[in-house]
Amino acid sequence: MRSLLNRRPCVPYEHDRAEMEVQDLKTVFVNPERCVGCHQCEIQCLVEHSQSKDLYEAVSEKPTPHRFILATPGLHLNSSFPSKCRHCNPAPCMSVCPTGAISRDADLDIVTIDGYKCITCGMCAMVCPFDVITYYPSHKVKLDKAVAIKCDNCIERQRQGRIPACVEACKVGALEFGDINELARKARTRLGRSVSVAVGEIRPEEARPPAHFQAWRDWGDSVAEINERELEVA
């Protein structure tokens, strides 16, 4: 009995702890191969961050509302990449802000900006790896100057149990919201199926092995024939 009482308590393995720590890590996941560059995400983002929450009224508001997601055109027709703040952890912008204007919401793990503390020094924009921080007047800040603005991951919508506006607007599945590990798993599965379908449609004559591979195979066949002949003679 004493030996049982003195045993160390059971603790999860390191990888189990890691899964426990990130199990609630929700984010907007981008599937760039599905984006058609329709800009619906941009429009919905602008409306969501306007004062009126109405498209027709938003275009005439002062200050002008801005979108926080940018569907940048790609090199090929109908290719685009929706870029937005990734709410990094640790966040470079938060680390360099001299006034503490940039902070992280403890509940939703979202990086936000307090415009009243912003001094428009540009440090956050310089270190942002995704170049998504810009400077414009904001209706949330009653100051006659431009301040740093960026995606807030629709924090108010999330507090209401809703998904970000850009994800809701996307009709082709280029933007998804959920647990990052689960979304990555779905993306891998989808890619694997796409590759399988593509391979199945390749004609045999188009799927020839490289020349050096074929040369080794021919050599192997030749050796096998020689061995068979020697066995027959023997």
TORBA-641569 format. One record per residue (C-alpha): residue number from 1; residue in three letters; x, y, z. Coordinates in nm, 3 decimals. Example, Ala and Ser with C-alpha at 12.3 -4.5 7.8 and 13.67 -1.06 7.14 Angstrom:
// residues 2
  resi  resn     east    north       up
     1   Ala    1.230   -0.450    0.780
     2   Ser    1.367   -0.106    0.714
// end
This chain:
// residues 234
  resi  resn     east    north       up
     1   Met    0.000    0.000    0.000
     2   Arg    0.280    0.242    0.088
     3   Ser    0.444    0.183   -0.251
     4   Leu    0.120    0.275   -0.425
     5   Leu    0.085    0.596   -0.226
     6   Asn    0.440    0.698   -0.303
     7   Arg    0.404    0.657   -0.677
     8   Arg    0.432    0.972   -0.887
     9   Pro    0.103    1.098   -1.026
    10   Cys    0.033    1.020   -1.389
    11   Val    0.111    1.317   -1.615
    12   Pro    0.041    1.355   -1.988
    13   Tyr    0.321    1.311   -2.238
    14   Glu    0.483    1.622   -2.382
    15   His    0.299    1.596   -2.714
    16   Asp   -0.030    1.551   -2.526
    17   Arg    0.041    1.870   -2.332
    18   Ala    0.114    2.052   -2.656
    19   Glu   -0.219    1.941   -2.803
    20   Met   -0.400    2.052   -2.488
    21   Glu   -0.238    2.396   -2.507
    22   Val   -0.340    2.466   -2.868
    23   Gln   -0.672    2.284   -2.885
    24   Asp   -0.862    2.616   -2.878
    25   Leu   -0.634    2.797   -3.125
    26   Lys   -0.890    2.932   -3.372
    27   Thr   -0.792    3.132   -3.677
    28   Val   -0.893    3.227   -4.030
    29   Phe   -0.736    2.963   -4.255
    30   Val   -0.664    3.056   -4.618
    31   Asn   -0.703    2.809   -4.906
    32   Pro   -0.541    3.020   -5.182
    33   Glu   -0.610    2.763   -5.456
    34   Arg   -0.982    2.829   -5.408
    35   Cys   -0.971    3.210   -5.417
    36   Val   -1.116    3.358   -5.737
    37   Gly   -1.045    3.722   -5.651
    38   Cys   -1.410    3.827   -5.620
    39   His   -1.328    4.069   -5.332
    40   Gln   -1.648    3.980   -5.144
    41   Cys   -1.438    3.935   -4.828
    42   Glu   -1.303    4.289   -4.863
    43   Ile   -1.651    4.439   -4.907
    44   Gln   -1.795    4.254   -4.609
    45   Cys   -1.495    4.352   -4.395
    46   Leu   -1.542    4.719   -4.485
    47   Val   -1.913    4.705   -4.401
    48   Glu   -1.852    4.524   -4.072
    49   His   -1.605    4.792   -3.959
    50   Ser   -1.820    5.086   -4.069
    51   Gln   -2.038    5.294   -3.840
    52   Ser   -2.365    5.213   -4.017
    53   Lys   -2.300    4.843   -4.093
    54   Asp   -2.467    4.914   -4.428
    55   Leu   -2.290    4.905   -4.766
    56   Tyr   -2.475    5.197   -4.923
    57   Glu   -2.425    5.424   -4.624
    58   Ala   -2.068    5.313   -4.554
    59   Val   -1.931    5.454   -4.880
    60   Ser   -2.029    5.807   -4.777
    61   Glu   -1.918    5.792   -4.414
    62   Lys   -1.653    6.019   -4.268
    63   Pro   -1.393    5.905   -4.191
    64   Thr   -1.405    5.649   -4.470
    65   Pro   -1.412    5.291   -4.338
    66   His   -1.129    5.065   -4.453
    67   Arg   -1.106    4.695   -4.524
    68   Phe   -0.859    4.489   -4.323
    69   Ile   -0.826    4.198   -4.564
    70   Leu   -0.672    4.238   -4.909
    71   Ala   -0.723    3.984   -5.187
    72   Thr   -0.402    4.056   -5.380
    73   Pro   -0.404    3.939   -5.747
    74   Gly   -0.168    3.654   -5.829
    75   Leu    0.048    3.591   -6.133
    76   His   -0.216    3.390   -6.315
    77   Leu   -0.576    3.459   -6.417
    78   Asn   -0.829    3.393   -6.140
    79   Ser   -0.553    3.353   -5.881
    80   Ser   -0.541    3.564   -5.568
    81   Phe   -0.433    3.551   -5.204
    82   Pro   -0.647    3.704   -4.925
    83   Ser   -0.397    3.855   -4.682
    84   Lys   -0.482    3.974   -4.331
    85   Cys   -0.334    4.004   -3.982
    86   Arg   -0.236    3.659   -3.854
    87   His   -0.238    3.764   -3.486
    88   Cys    0.110    3.622   -3.434
    89   Asn    0.224    3.491   -3.099
    90   Pro    0.458    3.647   -3.011
    91   Ala    0.351    3.943   -3.223
    92   Pro    0.641    4.155   -3.356
    93   Cys    0.419    4.464   -3.374
    94   Met    0.325    4.427   -3.009
    95   Ser    0.690    4.384   -2.908
    96   Val    0.811    4.708   -3.072
    97   Cys    0.520    4.940   -2.989
    98   Pro    0.672    5.207   -2.760
    99   Thr    0.342    5.320   -2.608
   100   Gly    0.175    4.985   -2.540
   101   Ala   -0.098    5.063   -2.792
   102   Ile   -0.093    4.704   -2.919
   103   Ser   -0.209    4.430   -2.686
   104   Arg   -0.355    4.079   -2.692
   105   Asp   -0.705    3.988   -2.580
   106   Ala   -0.668    3.728   -2.306
   107   Asp   -0.987    3.540   -2.391
   108   Leu   -0.975    3.517   -2.771
   109   Asp   -0.598    3.554   -2.828
   110   Ile   -0.655    3.842   -3.072
   111   Val   -0.403    4.123   -3.121
   112   Thr   -0.577    4.462   -3.099
   113   Ile   -0.475    4.829   -3.127
   114   Asp   -0.578    5.112   -2.896
   115   Gly   -0.585    5.410   -3.131
   116   Tyr   -0.576    5.661   -2.845
   117   Lys   -0.232    5.533   -2.744
   118   Cys   -0.098    5.518   -3.101
   119   Ile    0.161    5.786   -3.188
   120   Thr    0.183    5.689   -3.556
   121   Cys    0.554    5.611   -3.534
   122   Gly    0.531    5.335   -3.794
   123   Met    0.732    5.079   -3.598
   124   Cys    0.456    4.817   -3.605
   125   Ala    0.418    4.847   -3.983
   126   Met    0.794    4.810   -4.030
   127   Val    0.819    4.481   -3.844
   128   Cys    0.489    4.324   -3.958
   129   Pro    0.588    4.016   -4.163
   130   Phe    0.265    4.036   -4.363
   131   Asp    0.258    4.414   -4.429
   132   Val   -0.104    4.446   -4.316
   133   Ile   -0.082    4.742   -4.076
   134   Thr   -0.181    5.077   -4.230
   135   Tyr   -0.254    5.429   -4.102
   136   Tyr   -0.586    5.606   -4.150
   137   Pro   -0.836    5.804   -3.940
   138   Ser   -1.075    5.576   -3.752
   139   His   -1.429    5.645   -3.636
   140   Lys   -1.342    5.462   -3.313
   141   Val   -1.077    5.722   -3.229
   142   Lys   -1.200    6.080   -3.191
   143   Leu   -0.870    6.235   -3.287
   144   Asp   -0.790    6.444   -3.590
   145   Lys   -0.509    6.221   -3.712
   146   Ala   -0.431    5.885   -3.868
   147   Val   -0.366    5.590   -3.639
   148   Ala   -0.253    5.231   -3.689
   149   Ile   -0.538    5.006   -3.800
   150   Lys   -0.556    4.638   -3.891
   151   Cys   -0.775    4.328   -3.875
   152   Asp   -0.922    4.267   -3.530
   153   Asn   -1.047    3.919   -3.630
   154   Cys   -1.400    4.052   -3.584
   155   Ile   -1.358    4.032   -3.209
   156   Glu   -1.707    4.164   -3.134
   157   Arg   -1.865    3.907   -3.366
   158   Gln   -1.669    3.628   -3.200
   159   Arg   -1.786    3.742   -2.858
   160   Gln   -2.138    3.698   -2.991
   161   Gly   -2.059    3.347   -3.110
   162   Arg   -2.035    3.446   -3.478
   163   Ile   -1.756    3.387   -3.729
   164   Pro   -1.546    3.668   -3.888
   165   Ala   -1.724    3.864   -4.159
   166   Cys   -1.474    3.776   -4.433
   167   Val   -1.526    3.402   -4.376
   168   Glu   -1.903    3.442   -4.379
   169   Ala   -1.884    3.629   -4.711
   170   Cys   -1.655    3.381   -4.889
   171   Lys   -1.862    3.154   -5.116
   172   Val   -1.584    2.932   -5.251
   173   Gly   -1.425    2.809   -4.928
   174   Ala   -1.107    3.010   -4.970
   175   Leu   -1.150    3.136   -4.614
   176   Glu   -1.240    2.904   -4.327
   177   Phe   -1.259    2.966   -3.954
   178   Gly   -1.188    2.711   -3.687
   179   Asp   -0.918    2.516   -3.506
   180   Ile   -0.595    2.558   -3.701
   181   Asn   -0.486    2.195   -3.665
   182   Glu   -0.820    2.062   -3.783
   183   Leu   -0.829    2.300   -4.080
   184   Ala   -0.473    2.203   -4.176
   185   Arg   -0.573    1.834   -4.163
   186   Lys   -0.869    1.900   -4.392
   187   Ala   -0.645    2.089   -4.635
   188   Arg   -0.396    1.798   -4.647
   189   Thr   -0.678    1.550   -4.711
   190   Arg   -0.822    1.766   -4.988
   191   Leu   -0.480    1.804   -5.151
   192   Gly   -0.419    1.429   -5.135
   193   Arg   -0.750    1.359   -5.308
   194   Ser   -0.679    1.619   -5.575
   195   Val   -0.340    1.466   -5.649
   196   Ser   -0.493    1.117   -5.667
   197   Val   -0.754    1.235   -5.917
   198   Ala   -0.489    1.414   -6.125
   199   Val   -0.263    1.108   -6.132
   200   Gly   -0.555    0.889   -6.236
   201   Glu   -0.619    1.111   -6.538
   202   Ile   -0.259    1.101   -6.667
   203   Arg   -0.220    0.886   -6.978
   204   Pro    0.037    0.604   -6.953
   205   Glu    0.257    0.752   -7.225
   206   Glu    0.278    1.076   -7.029
   207   Ala    0.384    0.899   -6.710
   208   Arg    0.713    0.753   -6.827
   209   Pro    0.987    0.732   -6.563
   210   Pro    1.298    0.953   -6.598
   211   Ala    1.564    0.832   -6.841
   212   His    1.811    0.728   -6.571
   213   Phe    1.542    0.525   -6.393
   214   Gln    1.452    0.349   -6.717
   215   Ala    1.818    0.277   -6.788
   216   Trp    1.856    0.099   -6.453
   217   Arg    1.543   -0.103   -6.520
   218   Asp    1.670   -0.206   -6.865
   219   Trp    2.002   -0.307   -6.713
   220   Gly    1.823   -0.516   -6.452
   221   Asp    1.617   -0.690   -6.722
   222   Ser    1.934   -0.765   -6.921
   223   Val    2.106   -0.918   -6.620
   224   Ala    1.802   -1.134   -6.550
   225   Glu    1.799   -1.262   -6.910
   226   Ile    2.171   -1.348   -6.897
   227   Asn    2.124   -1.540   -6.571
   228   Glu    1.834   -1.736   -6.717
   229   Arg    2.039   -1.833   -7.024
   230   Glu    2.330   -1.952   -6.808
   231   Leu    2.093   -2.165   -6.605
   232   Glu    1.953   -2.321   -6.921
   233   Val    2.303   -2.402   -7.053
   234   Ala    2.403   -2.550   -6.720
// end
